[in-house]
Amino acid sequence: MLDIVSGFLEAMVRMACPIMLASLGALFTARSGIINFAMEGIMIMGAFFGVYGSYLSGNPWVGALLGMLGGLAAAVVLGIMSITVKVDQVVAGTGINVLFLGLTSYLCTVLYPDGQPSSVEAFQSVEIPGLSSLPVVGVFFQQNLLVYLAFLLVPLIWYLLNRTTFGLCLRSVGEQPHAADSLGINVNRMRYIAILLAGILGGLGGAALSLGQVSVFMENMTSGRGYVAWSAVTVGKWNPIGIMGASLLFGGAEAVQLRLQALGIEIPQQFFQMLPYLLTMIVLAGVVGRTVGPKAMGKPFVKGER
């Protein structure tokens, strides 16, 4: 029984990592007043270029860096569309997702002239001496370095948003952009910074998926995790600690569906695969309406107009 519980907890934490990284990135855009529906496209770019970087260098850290740059490139497109051009942010995000899902599929045929490799160098588990040998909870300390990084970022981002001048400026831009502008804060610049941070963390989340779990890239491998990441921001009430809890909840749902499939129950596997997304909808239905997001969410900023 202990082995079953330990295995479930290990899978829950590992599968929560990509969602948590992407959600923490989406938190910056949410706090600045930007609806980041493009996280799916940002993550798929991170997943693809993470594997490609590891394929070229044989080093997963190079892959993670390239994955962050891929996510950053996708985020720049979102910034131009939503901040500079001022198109509808949901429409822009959806279009970006379709664009980069198609682009990564195309690049698979262009950048691998000898065929896509079946696996590349990926992140391996690193055991923390002493803690990893604890019964049951020891699995929390037998993860790859990106998992540890994701949990370390939670208090760091909380401090950044709540205890620094940058965080105060970012939150003011998301709540009252015209008031922030009157105080000399460059609203569009702050929103661009938020989007770039989201791109870096979202790209790292995609790399954590491809290099931290399967060591290979597959078309559409994010499978809606970008949307789940944005949902985790809402469920987590726009707070890094709440986002960590929401990510673990969704990671746990994914771990459950894998274990249910392994039991060989005579139910179509598509039913098990939809469980994490069904849980997302149920949780959102219970949370939305009880939380209040930034007041300027989704509203383009035009200087001088209210």
Residue pairs with C-beta under 8 A, 6 or more apart in sequence:
2 135
2 136
5 136
6 135
6 136
6 138
6 139
7 139
7 259
8 252
8 255
8 256
8 259
9 136
9 137
9 139
9 140
10 139
10 140
10 142
10 143
11 251
11 254
11 255
11 258
11 259
12 248
12 251
12 252
12 254
12 255
13 139
13 140
13 143
13 147
13 248
13 251
14 143
14 144
14 147
14 212
14 213
14 251
15 213
15 251
15 254
15 255
16 150
16 247
16 248
16 250
16 251
16 252
17 143
17 146
17 147
17 150
17 205
17 208
17 212
17 247
17 251
18 43
18 205
18 206
18 208
18 209
18 212
18 213
18 225
19 205
19 225
19 228
19 229
19 232
19 247
19 250
19 251
20 150
20 151
20 154
20 205
20 232
20 243
20 244
20 247
20 248
20 251
21 146
21 149
21 150
21 153
21 201
21 202
21 204
21 205
21 208
22 39
22 42
22 43
22 201
22 202
22 205
22 206
22 225
22 226
22 229
23 229
23 230
23 232
23 233
23 236
23 243
23 246
23 247
24 150
24 153
24 154
24 157
24 201
24 240
24 243
25 36
25 39
25 42
25 197
25 198
25 199
25 200
25 201
25 202
25 204
25 205
25 229
26 36
26 39
26 198
26 202
26 229
26 230
26 232
26 233
27 157
27 161
27 233
27 236
27 238
27 240
27 243
28 170
28 193
28 194
28 195
28 197
28 198
28 201
29 35
29 36
29 191
29 194
29 195
29 198
30 36
30 174
30 233
30 238
30 293
30 294
30 297
31 161
31 170
31 171
31 174
31 194
31 238
31 294
32 170
32 173
32 174
32 190
32 191
32 193
32 194
32 195
32 294
33 173
33 174
33 175
33 177
33 191
33 294
33 296
33 297
33 298
33 299
33 301
34 78
34 82
34 83
34 89
34 191
34 194
34 195
34 297
34 298
35 82
35 89
35 90
35 93
35 297
35 298
36 78
36 89
36 93
36 195
36 198
36 230
37 89
37 90
37 92
37 93
37 94
37 97
37 227
37 230
38 74
38 75
38 77
38 78
38 92
38 93
38 96
38 97
38 226
39 93
39 198
39 202
39 226
39 227
39 229
39 230
40 97
40 101
40 222
40 224
40 225
40 226
40 227
41 74
41 93
41 96
41 97
41 98
41 99
41 100
41 101
41 226
42 71
42 74
42 75
42 78
42 96
42 100
42 198
42 199
42 202
42 203
42 206
42 226
43 71
43 202
43 203
43 205
43 206
43 209
43 222
43 225
43 226
43 229
44 97
44 100
44 101
44 104
44 206
44 220
44 221
44 222
44 226
45 67
45 70
45 71
45 73
45 74
45 100
45 103
45 104
45 203
45 206
46 67
46 68
46 70
46 71
46 202
46 203
46 204
46 205
46 206
46 207
46 209
46 210
47 67
47 104
47 206
47 207
47 209
47 210
47 217
47 221
47 222
48 67
48 70
48 104
48 107
48 108
48 206
48 210
48 217
49 63
49 66
49 67
49 69
49 70
49 203
49 207
50 60
50 63
50 64
50 66
50 67
50 70
50 203
50 206
50 207
50 210
50 211
50 217
51 63
51 120
51 210
51 211
51 215
51 216
51 217
52 63
52 66
52 107
52 111
52 217
53 59
53 62
53 63
53 64
53 65
53 66
53 67
54 60
54 62
54 63
54 120
54 121
54 122
54 211
55 63
55 112
55 117
55 120
56 62
57 63
58 120
58 121
59 121
60 120
60 121
60 122
60 123
60 211
63 120
63 121
63 207
63 211
64 123
64 146
64 204
64 207
64 208
64 211
66 207
67 203
67 204
67 206
67 207
67 210
67 211
68 199
68 200
68 203
68 204
68 207
69 203
70 203
70 206
71 199
71 200
71 201
71 202
71 203
71 204
71 205
71 206
72 196
72 199
72 200
72 203
73 199
74 96
74 100
74 199
74 202
74 203
75 195
75 196
75 198
75 199
75 200
75 202
76 195
76 196
76 199
77 96
77 99
78 92
78 93
78 96
78 195
78 199
79 191
79 192
79 195
79 196
81 87
81 89
81 92
81 95
81 96
82 89
82 92
82 93
82 195
82 300
83 188
83 191
83 192
83 195
83 300
83 301
84 188
86 300
86 302
89 298
89 300
90 298
97 226
101 219
101 220
104 217
104 219
105 219
105 220
108 116
108 217
108 219
116 216
116 217
117 216
118 216
119 215
119 216
120 211
120 215
120 216
121 215
122 211
122 212
122 214
122 215
123 144
123 145
123 146
123 208
123 211
123 212
124 144
125 142
125 143
125 144
126 142
126 143
126 144
126 145
126 148
127 141
127 142
128 141
128 142
131 138
131 140
131 141
132 138
132 141
132 142
134 141
144 212
146 204
146 207
146 208
146 211
146 212
147 208
147 212
150 208
151 244
153 201
153 240
154 240
154 241
154 243
154 244
155 240
157 240
158 239
158 240
158 241
160 166
160 167
161 167
161 170
161 171
161 240
169 180
169 185
169 190
170 190
170 193
170 194
171 294
172 179
172 180
172 183
172 185
173 180
173 185
173 187
173 190
173 191
173 296
173 301
174 294
174 295
174 296
174 297
175 294
175 295
175 296
176 295
176 296
177 187
177 296
177 299
177 301
178 301
178 306
180 187
180 190
181 187
181 301
181 303
187 301
187 303
188 301
191 301
202 226
202 229
205 225
205 229
206 222
209 221
209 222
209 225
210 216
210 217
210 221
214 221
224 277
227 280
228 250
228 276
228 277
228 280
229 247
231 246
231 250
231 280
231 283
231 284
232 243
232 246
232 247
232 250
233 243
233 246
234 284
234 287
234 288
234 291
234 293
235 242
235 243
235 246
235 249
235 283
235 284
235 287
236 242
236 243
236 244
236 245
236 246
236 247
237 287
237 291
238 291
238 293
238 294
246 283
249 279
249 283
250 276
250 279
250 280
253 275
253 276
253 279
253 280
254 275
254 276
256 275
257 272
257 273
257 275
257 276
258 272
260 272
260 275
261 269
261 272
